[in-house]
């Protein structure tokens, strides 16, 4: 079933291609413009801004809390009924160390505040927190897709695996264009979007 979208597309393949192209372009503009610095890092407001920038050309719900319950596999994300409280609770979590930041990232993933595009938005949100709090970002191109997805699936029960995986890919090259571009492609590849290279979109 194709999500209702502003482009009027009813083909899942066409929508996926449009979503990848438009949201990747928006992510590049977001990174280059430095506009996230107007927000406190680690807030839902910052995350909602990222989501809105990525998906506003596609979906009416961009940047808005979802009002339906969603699940992936056998895992059910936070109930829409208590989602606002869940998000605000995550927002208050500490974020001064790498371990605290990843724990916060894991809990926001459990909340999954948006109808679509959560993980792509949250990886940008995570890098913004890491960059401003500890002077590092994740080089996502160094992280294997299968290992990442398995670690994230396990993370609500035990986040040791995802912490180890992400720690091994930390870099202090926070303003490196190549790392960002390759990382953006890797982030989208995790969600099975690989029709466009970021470098070809800018």
Residue frames as a rotation matrix with the C-alpha (Angstrom) as fourth column:
UNK 1
0.581 0.814 0.000 0.00
0.814 -0.581 0.000 0.00
0.000 0.000 -1.000 0.00
UNK 2
-0.338 -0.716 0.611 1.43
0.713 -0.618 -0.329 3.36
0.614 0.325 0.720 -1.06
UNK 3
-0.371 0.142 -0.918 1.44
0.760 -0.521 -0.388 6.17
-0.533 -0.841 0.086 1.49
UNK 4
0.718 0.625 0.306 -0.71
0.696 -0.632 -0.341 9.15
-0.020 0.458 -0.889 0.56
UNK 5
-0.257 -0.921 -0.292 1.70
0.800 -0.373 0.471 11.73
-0.543 -0.112 0.832 -0.78
UNK 6
0.155 0.278 -0.948 1.78
-0.040 -0.957 -0.287 15.28
-0.987 0.082 -0.138 -2.14
UNK 7
-0.701 -0.517 -0.491 3.08
-0.507 -0.122 0.853 14.10
-0.501 0.847 -0.176 -5.51
UNK 8
0.299 0.935 -0.191 0.00
-0.870 0.185 -0.458 11.99
-0.393 0.303 0.868 -6.17
UNK 9
-0.462 -0.556 -0.691 2.09
-0.775 0.632 0.010 8.88
0.431 0.541 -0.723 -6.81
UNK 10
0.534 0.688 0.492 0.37
-0.828 0.544 0.136 5.52
-0.174 -0.480 0.860 -6.40
UNK 11
0.686 -0.430 -0.587 3.28
0.010 0.812 -0.584 3.32
0.727 0.395 0.561 -7.43
UNK 12
0.929 -0.353 -0.113 5.46
0.159 0.104 0.982 2.19
-0.334 -0.930 0.152 -4.48
UNK 13
0.172 -0.915 0.366 8.52
0.959 0.241 0.152 2.11
-0.227 0.325 0.918 -6.75
UNK 14
0.061 -0.091 0.994 7.97
0.572 -0.813 -0.110 5.62
0.818 0.575 0.002 -8.09
UNK 15
0.878 0.307 0.366 7.30
-0.113 -0.611 0.784 6.95
0.464 -0.730 -0.502 -4.60
UNK 16
0.735 -0.657 -0.165 10.43
0.516 0.385 0.765 5.30
-0.440 -0.648 0.622 -3.20
UNK 17
-0.076 -0.788 0.611 12.59
0.983 -0.163 -0.087 6.86
0.168 0.594 0.787 -5.91
UNK 18
0.250 0.246 0.937 11.03
0.231 -0.955 0.189 10.30
0.940 0.169 -0.295 -5.42
UNK 19
0.988 0.152 0.007 11.37
0.019 -0.169 0.985 10.01
0.151 -0.974 -0.170 -1.66
UNK 20
0.417 -0.904 -0.098 15.02
0.827 0.332 0.454 9.07
-0.378 -0.270 0.886 -1.87
UNK 21
-0.177 -0.517 0.838 15.90
0.847 -0.513 -0.137 11.84
0.501 0.685 0.529 -4.31
UNK 22
0.349 0.416 0.839 14.00
0.067 -0.905 0.421 14.65
0.935 -0.091 -0.344 -2.59
UNK 23
0.997 0.083 -0.012 14.88
0.016 -0.044 0.999 13.73
0.082 -0.996 -0.046 0.99
UNK 24
0.300 -0.954 -0.021 18.56
0.927 0.286 0.241 13.17
-0.224 -0.092 0.970 0.22
UNK 25
-0.152 -0.304 0.940 18.73
0.606 -0.780 -0.155 16.57
0.781 0.547 0.303 -1.45
UNK 26
0.662 0.487 0.569 17.08
-0.147 -0.660 0.736 18.10
0.735 -0.572 -0.366 1.60
UNK 27
0.869 -0.389 -0.305 19.51
0.457 0.398 0.795 16.32
-0.188 -0.831 0.524 3.95
UNK 28
-0.064 -0.929 0.365 22.48
0.982 -0.124 -0.143 17.71
0.179 0.349 0.920 2.02
UNK 29
0.004 0.160 0.987 21.03
0.194 -0.968 0.156 21.23
0.981 0.191 -0.035 2.17
UNK 30
0.923 0.381 0.052 20.39
-0.007 -0.119 0.993 20.81
0.385 -0.917 -0.107 5.88
UNK 31
0.557 -0.789 -0.260 23.97
0.785 0.397 0.476 19.73
-0.272 -0.469 0.840 6.51
UNK 32
-0.253 -0.702 0.666 25.52
0.874 -0.461 -0.154 22.43
0.415 0.543 0.730 4.34
UNK 33
0.153 0.433 0.888 23.37
0.151 -0.898 0.412 25.22
0.977 0.071 -0.203 5.78
UNK 34
-0.783 -0.543 -0.303 24.10
0.331 0.049 -0.942 24.51
0.527 -0.838 0.142 9.42
UNK 35
-0.250 0.769 0.588 20.53
-0.458 -0.629 0.628 25.40
0.853 -0.112 0.509 10.34
UNK 36
0.374 0.390 -0.842 20.35
0.471 0.702 0.534 22.80
0.799 -0.596 0.079 13.11
UNK 37
-0.637 -0.713 -0.294 22.49
0.633 -0.266 -0.727 25.10
0.440 -0.649 0.621 15.24
UNK 38
-0.540 0.525 0.658 19.37
-0.495 -0.830 0.256 27.19
0.681 -0.187 0.708 15.90
UNK 39
0.630 0.760 -0.159 18.02
-0.368 0.472 0.801 24.27
0.684 -0.446 0.577 17.96
UNK 40
0.066 -0.540 0.839 19.24
-0.944 0.238 0.227 22.68
-0.322 -0.807 -0.494 21.16
UNK 41
-0.414 -0.268 -0.870 20.71
-0.644 0.761 0.072 19.34
0.643 0.590 -0.488 20.12
UNK 42
-0.960 0.016 -0.281 18.96
0.159 0.854 -0.495 16.23
0.232 -0.520 -0.822 21.39
UNK 43
-0.584 0.809 -0.065 15.52
-0.398 -0.355 -0.846 17.84
-0.708 -0.468 0.529 21.51
UNK 44
-0.144 0.633 0.761 12.43
0.712 0.600 -0.364 16.57
-0.687 0.490 -0.537 19.76
UNK 45
0.687 0.378 -0.621 12.12
-0.052 -0.826 -0.561 20.01
-0.725 0.418 -0.547 18.18
UNK 46
-0.188 -0.847 -0.497 15.46
-0.778 -0.181 0.602 19.45
-0.600 0.500 -0.625 16.44
UNK 47
-0.771 -0.058 0.635 14.42
0.177 0.937 0.301 15.97
-0.612 0.344 -0.712 15.32
UNK 48
0.256 0.949 0.185 11.05
0.599 -0.005 -0.801 17.23
-0.759 0.316 -0.570 14.07
UNK 49
0.464 -0.165 -0.870 12.84
-0.532 -0.837 -0.125 19.95
-0.708 0.521 -0.477 12.08
UNK 50
-0.673 -0.739 0.002 15.08
-0.493 0.452 0.743 17.33
-0.551 0.499 -0.669 10.45
UNK 51
-0.530 0.537 0.656 12.08
0.571 0.798 -0.192 15.17
-0.627 0.273 -0.730 9.56
UNK 52
0.519 0.769 -0.374 10.14
0.271 -0.563 -0.781 18.15
-0.811 0.304 -0.501 8.22
UNK 53
0.104 -0.578 -0.809 13.05
-0.740 -0.588 0.326 19.25
-0.664 0.565 -0.489 6.05
UNK 54
-0.825 -0.493 0.275 13.54
-0.235 0.743 0.627 15.77
-0.513 0.452 -0.729 4.64
UNK 55
-0.756 0.541 0.370 9.93
0.628 0.759 0.174 14.89
-0.186 0.364 -0.913 3.90
UNK 56
-0.328 0.688 -0.647 7.85
0.058 -0.669 -0.741 18.09
-0.943 -0.280 0.179 3.63
UNK 57
-0.534 0.107 -0.839 7.76
-0.811 -0.346 0.472 17.91
-0.240 0.932 0.271 -0.17
UNK 58
-0.820 0.111 -0.561 6.30
-0.184 0.878 0.442 14.42
0.542 0.466 -0.700 0.07
UNK 59
-0.345 0.648 -0.679 4.04
0.744 0.630 0.223 14.04
0.572 -0.428 -0.700 3.09
UNK 60
0.276 0.563 0.779 1.59
-0.132 -0.780 0.611 16.18
0.952 -0.272 -0.141 5.05
UNK 61
0.955 0.158 -0.252 2.73
0.197 0.301 0.933 14.45
0.224 -0.940 0.257 8.25
UNK 62
0.118 -0.991 0.055 6.36
0.568 0.022 -0.823 15.61
0.815 0.129 0.566 7.91
UNK 63
-0.703 -0.553 0.446 7.64
-0.054 -0.584 -0.810 16.72
0.709 -0.594 0.381 11.32
UNK 64
-0.011 0.810 0.586 4.40
-0.892 -0.273 0.360 15.78
0.452 -0.519 0.726 13.08
UNK 65
-0.709 -0.151 0.689 3.90
-0.554 0.724 -0.411 13.15
-0.436 -0.673 -0.597 15.76
UNK 66
-0.782 0.432 -0.450 2.10
-0.117 0.608 0.786 10.14
0.613 0.667 -0.425 14.38
UNK 67
-0.346 0.737 0.580 -1.45
-0.930 -0.188 -0.317 9.41
-0.125 -0.649 0.751 15.55
UNK 68
0.719 0.520 -0.462 -1.49
-0.570 0.821 0.038 5.74
0.399 0.236 0.886 14.65
UNK 69
0.469 -0.545 0.695 0.23
-0.451 0.529 0.719 2.71
-0.760 -0.650 0.002 16.18
UNK 70
0.591 -0.354 -0.725 3.02
-0.697 0.230 -0.680 1.17
0.407 0.907 -0.111 14.12
UNK 71
0.601 -0.429 0.674 5.20
-0.274 0.682 0.678 -1.92
-0.751 -0.592 0.293 14.38
UNK 72
0.237 -0.581 -0.779 8.08
-0.927 0.105 -0.360 -3.59
0.291 0.807 -0.514 12.58
UNK 73
-0.597 -0.346 -0.723 8.32
-0.196 0.938 -0.287 -7.35
0.777 -0.029 -0.628 12.58
UNK 74
0.060 0.597 -0.800 7.24
0.723 0.527 0.447 -8.45
0.688 -0.606 -0.400 16.03
UNK 75
-0.649 -0.392 -0.652 8.20
0.745 -0.499 -0.442 -5.18
-0.152 -0.773 0.616 17.71
UNK 76
0.405 0.829 0.385 5.56
0.811 -0.520 0.267 -2.58
0.422 0.205 -0.883 18.44
UNK 77
-0.637 -0.647 0.420 6.79
0.431 -0.750 -0.502 0.98
0.640 -0.138 0.756 18.86
UNK 78
-0.931 0.216 -0.295 5.46
0.188 -0.410 -0.892 3.38
-0.313 -0.886 0.342 21.50
UNK 79
-0.147 0.972 0.182 1.69
0.964 0.182 -0.196 3.69
-0.223 0.146 -0.964 21.58
UNK 80
-0.447 0.052 0.893 0.38
0.498 -0.815 0.297 6.77
0.743 0.578 0.338 19.81
UNK 81
0.614 0.788 -0.055 -1.75
0.439 -0.282 0.853 7.45
0.656 -0.548 -0.519 22.87
UNK 82
0.835 -0.366 -0.410 1.32
0.339 -0.245 0.908 8.05
-0.433 -0.898 -0.081 25.03
UNK 83
0.401 -0.725 0.560 3.74
0.873 0.116 -0.475 9.14
0.279 0.679 0.679 22.31
UNK 84
0.500 -0.201 0.843 4.07
-0.058 -0.978 -0.199 12.78
0.864 0.051 -0.501 23.30
UNK 85
0.853 -0.167 0.495 4.94
-0.512 -0.074 0.856 11.82
-0.106 -0.983 -0.149 26.88
UNK 86
0.738 -0.589 0.330 7.39
0.542 0.808 0.230 9.20
-0.402 0.009 0.916 25.63
UNK 87
0.387 -0.576 0.720 9.17
0.674 -0.356 -0.647 11.68
0.629 0.736 0.250 23.37
UNK 88
0.590 -0.125 0.798 9.41
-0.423 -0.889 0.173 14.31
0.688 -0.440 -0.578 26.10
UNK 89
0.903 -0.268 0.337 10.82
-0.184 0.466 0.865 11.69
-0.389 -0.843 0.371 28.46
UNK 90
0.524 -0.739 0.424 13.51
0.849 0.491 -0.195 10.76
-0.064 0.462 0.885 25.93
UNK 91
0.499 -0.279 0.820 14.29
0.258 -0.856 -0.449 14.44
0.827 0.436 -0.355 25.39
UNK 92
0.776 -0.120 0.619 15.16
-0.580 -0.520 0.627 14.79
0.247 -0.845 -0.474 29.10
UNK 93
0.876 -0.481 -0.050 17.70
0.475 0.836 0.276 11.96
-0.091 -0.266 0.960 29.03
UNK 94
0.462 -0.778 -0.426 21.34
-0.222 -0.567 0.794 12.99
-0.858 -0.272 -0.435 29.63
UNK 95
0.926 -0.130 0.354 23.65
0.377 0.302 -0.875 13.33
0.006 0.944 0.329 26.62
UNK 96
0.724 -0.687 -0.056 27.10
-0.632 -0.695 0.343 14.28
-0.274 -0.213 -0.938 27.85
UNK 97
-0.336 -0.846 0.415 28.94
-0.526 0.534 0.662 11.05
-0.782 0.004 -0.624 27.08
UNK 98
-0.693 0.024 -0.721 28.94
-0.665 0.365 0.652 8.70
0.279 0.931 -0.237 24.10
UNK 99
-0.907 0.328 -0.263 27.17
0.384 0.901 -0.201 6.02
0.171 -0.283 -0.944 26.13
UNK 100
-0.463 0.762 -0.453 24.44
0.247 -0.380 -0.892 8.44
-0.851 -0.524 -0.013 27.24
UNK 101
-0.390 0.274 -0.879 23.92
-0.777 -0.611 0.154 9.73
-0.495 0.743 0.451 23.71
UNK 102
-0.798 0.076 -0.598 23.51
-0.375 0.714 0.591 6.25
0.472 0.696 -0.541 22.21
UNK 103
-0.793 0.562 -0.235 21.13
0.565 0.536 -0.627 5.25
-0.227 -0.630 -0.743 25.01
UNK 104
-0.323 0.664 -0.674 19.05
-0.192 -0.743 -0.641 8.31
-0.927 -0.078 0.368 24.13
UNK 105
-0.553 0.029 -0.833 19.15
-0.833 -0.055 0.551 7.41
-0.030 0.998 0.055 20.44
UNK 106
-0.934 0.191 -0.301 17.94
0.156 0.978 0.137 3.89
0.321 0.081 -0.944 21.23
UNK 107
-0.567 0.755 -0.330 15.02
0.528 0.026 -0.849 5.20
-0.632 -0.655 -0.414 23.28
UNK 108
-0.278 0.467 -0.839 13.98
-0.616 -0.757 -0.217 7.64
-0.737 0.456 0.499 20.57
UNK 109
-0.772 -0.018 -0.635 14.00
-0.551 0.517 0.655 4.74
0.317 0.856 -0.409 18.14
UNK 110
-0.837 0.513 -0.192 11.68
0.544 0.739 -0.398 2.83
-0.063 -0.438 -0.897 20.47
UNK 111
-0.313 0.730 -0.608 9.37
0.041 -0.629 -0.777 5.86
-0.949 -0.268 0.167 20.45
UNK 112
-0.728 -0.025 0.685 9.49
0.667 0.207 0.716 6.07
-0.160 0.978 -0.134 16.62
UNK 113
-0.492 0.565 -0.663 7.60
0.198 -0.668 -0.717 9.38
-0.848 -0.484 0.217 16.60
UNK 114
-0.396 0.293 -0.870 6.79
-0.778 -0.611 0.148 9.69
-0.489 0.735 0.470 12.89
UNK 115
0.634 0.755 0.168 4.64
-0.496 0.564 -0.661 7.76
-0.594 0.335 0.731 10.44
UNK 116
0.836 -0.434 0.337 7.59
0.545 0.582 -0.604 7.14
0.066 0.688 0.723 8.10
UNK 117
0.443 -0.743 0.502 11.26
0.154 -0.489 -0.859 8.11
0.883 0.458 -0.102 7.82
UNK 118
0.991 0.002 0.131 12.16
-0.128 -0.201 0.971 7.75
0.029 -0.980 -0.199 11.49
UNK 119
0.619 -0.784 0.052 15.53
0.572 0.495 0.654 6.07
-0.538 -0.375 0.755 11.28
UNK 120
0.082 -0.581 0.810 16.91
0.890 -0.323 -0.322 8.20
0.449 0.747 0.491 8.46
UNK 121
0.533 0.183 0.826 15.97
-0.076 -0.962 0.263 11.32
0.843 -0.203 -0.499 10.43
UNK 122
0.992 -0.071 0.108 17.29
-0.104 0.068 0.992 9.95
-0.078 -0.995 0.060 13.71
UNK 123
0.403 -0.909 0.109 20.73
0.906 0.413 0.095 9.14
-0.131 0.061 0.990 12.34
UNK 124
-0.044 -0.362 0.931 21.12
0.459 -0.835 -0.303 12.80
0.887 0.414 0.203 11.34
UNK 125
0.725 0.409 0.554 19.80
-0.314 -0.519 0.795 13.79
0.612 -0.751 -0.248 14.77
UNK 126
0.879 -0.440 -0.184 22.30
0.438 0.589 0.680 11.46
-0.191 -0.678 0.710 16.44
UNK 127
0.044 -0.920 0.390 25.23
0.950 -0.083 -0.302 12.91
0.310 0.384 0.870 14.52
UNK 128
0.208 0.100 0.973 24.13
0.025 -0.995 0.097 16.43
0.978 0.004 -0.209 15.47
UNK 129
0.963 0.153 0.222 24.18
-0.219 -0.036 0.975 15.47
0.157 -0.988 -0.001 19.15
UNK 130
0.646 -0.763 -0.021 27.51
0.728 0.607 0.318 13.66
-0.230 -0.221 0.948 18.91
UNK 131
0.066 -0.632 0.772 29.12
0.743 -0.486 -0.461 16.51
0.666 0.604 0.437 17.00
UNK 132
0.243 0.107 0.964 28.08
-0.218 -0.962 0.162 19.21
0.945 -0.250 -0.211 19.44
UNK 133
0.921 0.177 0.348 28.49
-0.371 0.120 0.921 17.26
0.122 -0.977 0.176 22.67
UNK 134
0.621 -0.702 0.350 31.67
0.109 0.519 0.848 15.24
-0.777 -0.488 0.399 22.13
UNK 135
0.164 -0.604 -0.780 33.13
-0.768 -0.575 0.283 16.48
-0.619 0.553 -0.558 18.82
UNK 136
-0.849 -0.392 0.355 32.53
-0.117 0.794 0.597 13.27
-0.516 0.465 -0.719 16.88
UNK 137
0.161 0.899 -0.408 30.14
-0.960 0.048 -0.275 11.84
-0.227 0.436 0.871 14.30
UNK 138
0.229 -0.027 0.973 29.50
-0.006 1.000 0.029 8.34
-0.974 -0.013 0.228 13.01
UNK 139
-0.555 -0.357 -0.751 31.11
-0.791 -0.053 0.610 7.30
-0.258 0.933 -0.253 9.74
UNK 140
0.299 0.839 0.454 28.07
-0.615 0.534 -0.581 5.30
-0.730 -0.105 0.676 8.66
UNK 141
0.566 -0.110 -0.817 29.83
-0.759 0.316 -0.569 4.00
0.321 0.942 0.095 5.56
UNK 142
-0.543 -0.835 -0.092 31.99
-0.687 0.504 -0.524 1.85
0.484 -0.221 -0.847 7.86
UNK 143
-0.527 0.414 0.742 29.01
-0.606 0.429 -0.670 0.07
-0.595 -0.803 0.025 9.42
UNK 144
-0.985 0.134 -0.111 27.68
0.029 0.753 0.657 -3.14
0.172 0.644 -0.745 7.92
UNK 145
-0.393 0.914 0.100 23.95
-0.706 -0.369 0.605 -3.03
0.589 0.167 0.790 7.21
UNK 146
0.227 0.518 -0.825 23.11
0.071 0.836 0.545 -6.46
0.971 -0.182 0.153 8.64
UNK 147
-0.478 -0.484 -0.733 25.13
0.758 0.194 -0.623 -5.92
0.444 -0.853 0.274 11.81
UNK 148
-0.955 0.144 0.259 23.54
-0.219 -0.931 -0.292 -2.50
0.199 -0.335 0.921 12.32
UNK 149
-0.134 0.988 -0.070 19.98
-0.664 -0.037 0.747 -3.74
0.736 0.147 0.661 11.86
UNK 150
0.157 0.137 -0.978 20.56
0.428 0.883 0.192 -6.71
0.890 -0.448 0.080 14.15
UNK 151
-0.751 -0.513 -0.416 22.09
0.601 -0.269 -0.753 -4.49
0.275 -0.815 0.510 16.82
UNK 152
-0.797 0.521 0.306 19.19
-0.530 -0.846 0.058 -2.01
0.289 -0.116 0.950 16.59
UNK 153
0.101 0.859 -0.503 16.66
-0.308 0.507 0.805 -4.81
0.946 0.074 0.316 16.83
UNK 154
0.047 -0.178 -0.983 18.31
0.745 0.661 -0.084 -6.01
0.665 -0.729 0.163 20.02
UNK 155
-0.671 -0.579 0.463 18.94
0.211 -0.747 -0.630 -2.55
0.711 -0.326 0.624 21.46
UNK 156
0.140 0.744 0.653 15.68
-0.590 -0.467 0.658 -2.11
0.795 -0.478 0.374 23.44
UNK 157
0.933 0.159 -0.322 16.74
0.106 0.733 0.672 -5.14
0.343 -0.661 0.668 25.50
UNK 158
0.443 -0.874 -0.201 20.51
0.570 0.101 0.815 -4.68
-0.692 -0.476 0.543 25.44
UNK 159
0.995 -0.006 -0.100 22.24
-0.074 -0.716 -0.694 -1.70
-0.068 0.698 -0.713 23.80
UNK 160
0.338 -0.936 0.100 25.80
-0.138 0.055 0.989 -2.99
-0.931 -0.348 -0.111 24.30
UNK 161
-0.007 -0.332 0.943 26.05
0.810 0.551 0.200 -4.28
-0.586 0.766 0.265 20.73
UNK 162
0.666 0.294 0.685 24.93
0.681 -0.614 -0.399 -1.06
0.303 0.732 -0.610 19.05
UNK 163
0.907 -0.401 -0.132 27.21
-0.258 -0.774 0.578 0.99
-0.333 -0.490 -0.806 21.30
UNK 164
0.105 -0.909 0.403 30.19
0.164 0.416 0.895 -1.17
-0.981 -0.028 0.192 20.35
UNK 165
0.134 0.029 0.991 29.34
0.958 0.250 -0.137 -1.02
-0.252 0.968 0.006 16.64
UNK 166
0.854 0.270 0.445 28.89
0.401 -0.886 -0.231 2.75
0.332 0.376 -0.865 16.57
UNK 167
0.765 -0.622 -0.164 31.92
-0.183 -0.455 0.872 3.44
-0.617 -0.637 -0.462 18.78
UNK 168
0.005 -0.798 0.603 34.14
0.556 0.504 0.661 1.63
-0.831 0.332 0.446 16.27
UNK 169
0.015 0.080 0.997 32.94
0.981 -0.195 0.001 4.01
0.194 0.978 -0.081 13.52
UNK 170
0.757 0.239 -0.608 33.41
0.452 -0.863 0.224 7.29
-0.471 -0.444 -0.762 15.39
UNK 171
-0.099 -0.800 0.592 35.41
0.943 -0.266 -0.202 10.04
0.319 0.538 0.780 13.69
UNK 172
-0.065 0.022 -0.998 36.31
0.604 -0.795 -0.057 13.58
-0.794 -0.607 0.039 14.66
UNK 173
-0.955 -0.238 0.178 35.92
0.274 -0.474 0.837 14.73
-0.114 0.848 0.518 11.02
UNK 174
-0.296 0.928 -0.226 32.59
0.554 -0.026 -0.832 16.38
-0.778 -0.371 -0.506 11.78
UNK 175
0.324 0.397 -0.859 32.72
-0.358 -0.789 -0.500 18.76
-0.876 0.469 -0.113 8.81
UNK 176
-0.743 -0.665 0.070 34.08
-0.237 0.360 0.902 16.34
-0.626 0.654 -0.426 6.24
UNK 177
-0.055 0.772 -0.634 31.88
-0.945 -0.245 -0.216 16.40
-0.322 0.587 0.743 3.14
UNK 178
-0.388 -0.151 -0.909 32.95
-0.637 0.757 0.146 12.97
0.666 0.636 -0.389 1.86
UNK 179
-0.991 0.027 -0.130 32.19
0.114 0.675 -0.729 11.29
0.068 -0.737 -0.672 5.18
UNK 180
-0.467 0.878 -0.108 28.76
-0.418 -0.327 -0.847 12.94
-0.779 -0.350 0.520 5.28
UNK 181
-0.025 0.480 -0.877 27.88
-0.999 -0.030 0.012 12.03
-0.021 0.877 0.480 1.68
UNK 182
-0.565 -0.239 -0.790 29.00
-0.354 0.935 -0.030 8.41
0.745 0.263 -0.613 1.96
UNK 183
-0.977 0.212 -0.005 27.33
0.078 0.339 -0.938 8.16
-0.197 -0.917 -0.348 5.35
UNK 184
-0.294 0.914 -0.279 24.07
-0.747 -0.402 -0.529 9.49
-0.596 0.053 0.801 3.95
UNK 185
-0.082 0.212 -0.974 24.12
-0.849 0.497 0.180 6.86
0.522 0.841 0.139 1.21
UNK 186
-0.842 -0.271 -0.466 24.83
-0.008 0.870 -0.492 4.16
0.539 -0.411 -0.735 3.81
UNK 187
-0.812 0.575 0.098 21.98
-0.245 -0.184 -0.952 5.42
-0.530 -0.797 0.290 6.02
UNK 188
0.029 0.851 -0.524 19.55
-0.954 -0.133 -0.269 5.16
-0.299 0.508 0.808 3.12
UNK 189
-0.351 -0.242 -0.904 20.93
-0.612 0.791 0.026 1.77
0.709 0.562 -0.426 2.07
UNK 190
-0.986 0.024 0.168 20.02
-0.128 0.541 -0.831 0.42
-0.111 -0.841 -0.530 5.52
UNK 191
-0.257 0.966 0.006 16.38
-0.251 -0.061 -0.966 1.16
-0.933 -0.250 0.259 4.58
UNK 192
-0.190 0.082 0.978 16.74
0.728 0.681 0.084 -0.22
-0.659 0.728 -0.189 1.03
UNK 193
0.922 0.323 -0.215 17.03
0.106 -0.743 -0.661 3.12
-0.373 0.586 -0.719 -0.76
UNK 194
-0.013 -0.999 0.042 19.96
0.224 0.038 0.974 3.04
-0.975 0.022 0.223 -3.19
UNK 195
0.580 0.316 0.750 18.81
0.777 0.059 -0.626 4.46
-0.242 0.947 -0.212 -6.54
UNK 196
0.792 -0.250 0.558 20.78
0.071 -0.869 -0.490 7.72
0.607 0.428 -0.670 -6.19
UNK 197
-0.087 -0.866 -0.492 24.26
0.954 0.070 -0.292 8.64
0.287 -0.495 0.820 -5.00
UNK 198
0.541 0.317 -0.779 24.30
0.655 -0.740 0.154 11.71
-0.528 -0.593 -0.608 -2.82
UNK 199
-0.399 -0.813 -0.424 27.19
0.279 -0.548 0.788 13.19
-0.873 0.196 0.446 -4.78
UNK 200
-0.794 0.129 0.594 25.09
0.601 0.019 0.799 13.11
0.092 0.991 -0.092 -7.95
UNK 201
0.205 0.978 -0.037 22.25
0.955 -0.192 0.225 15.04
0.213 -0.082 -0.974 -6.34
UNK 202
0.504 -0.065 -0.861 24.16
0.493 -0.797 0.349 18.12
-0.709 -0.600 -0.370 -5.33
